[in-house]
Amino acid sequence: MGLISSVLTLPLAPVRGVVWVADQLAQAADRELHDPSLIRARLAALNHEFESGHLSKEAFEREEEQLLDLLYEC
């Protein structure tokens, strides 16, 4: 990129920065959503909540099904 094009596109620098940050956040969210070890940890926490009585059976089964679906997609 030449000097003149750098100067002309300088007002777009904040937009490029925001796009870069948004891309980094999307990548981090995707990694967290599809990380099998994190899904297993969420399943363990869900099981603990159910066993301690903080979660109804219906809510437990619904959330467990969603987490298992995510785990099978990985």
Secondary structure, DSSP 8 states (H G I E B T S, - for coil): --HHHHHHTGGGHHHHHHHHHHHHHHHHHHHHHT-HHHHHHHHHHHHHHHHTTSS-HHHHHHHHHHHHHHHHH-
